[in-house]
Amino acid sequence: MLSMPSVAQIPTYQFPPGVTVARDELLLLAALLVLWATLGRWVYKDAKDRGSEWAWQWGFGTPLAVIAGLDVMLLVVVIYLLLRNSD
């Protein structure tokens, strides 16, 4: 049977206002930030290459949708893929 690590064994980092964050949480946050930044850039570039008049709105609005949640942002990407001009 596998034993779970105790809380004392998980590497953590202390930040000045008294916040303790685990290393895995920081890695997940970094991965989500990379996804957030590259997804908006990709949607903008794709829409502009296809001649869309709404390219900057798609590119700006897609990462902005993460305020409503990561699943909403991914739903916006799916909606974009369904609505874009297929060449």
Secondary structure, 3 states (H helix, E strand, C coil): CCCCCCHHHCCEEEECCCEEEEHHHHHHHHHHHHHHHHHHHHHHHHHHHCCCCCHHHHHHHHHHHHHCCHHHHHHHHHHHHHHCCCC
